[in-house]
């Protein structure tokens, strides 16, 4: 397990959340994952290929604020992952993303929106102080990110950076994999710590 996963897990436990899952690389890139959820649930999760079907990472990565599991269930009523989780007693929890990591934890349902934001902010402070979580971009990577941020096409970016279109695509792919992003907008949110 990476030191980042260990650090996030330790911070969650300090905040009173002992049942959690933390992951990066959902839906296609190299996965990193740790969980303290029940072993029978974890076995069921992986045996049924839920790692690639789980809507929770998408929902967490798409937003900037913590999202409750009940909200995901409301949106995705037929999700086999969310429905199976209930069968294992995992009825209420929250999820949020930070720097490409998805953090999810069980809770008793009593947490207010402010409480959830406090948890997210505590983990964010940990990320800011941890060099393992965000490596500085090289100047060429920063240039690519800046140009992606203004919405330029690959050929325009290639001309400005003096590289080929394939070079732009490769560099972008590496950034997506490194930060667990699935879109330009998501990559920009991750790098801006939003």
URNORPE-V867655 format. One record per helix or strand of 3 or more residues. SS is the DSSP state (helix for helix, strand for strand). FROM is the first residue (numbers start at 1). TO is the last residue. If there is no record, write none. Layout:
ss->SS from->FROM to->TO
ss->SS from->FROM to->TO
This chain:
ss->helix from->3 to->14
ss->strand from->20 to->24
ss->helix from->26 to->28
ss->strand from->32 to->35
ss->helix from->39 to->47
ss->helix from->50 to->52
ss->helix from->55 to->62
ss->helix from->69 to->75
ss->helix from->80 to->87
ss->strand from->93 to->98
ss->strand from->101 to->106
ss->helix from->113 to->129
ss->helix from->139 to->149
ss->helix from->154 to->161
ss->helix from->165 to->179
ss->helix from->184 to->191
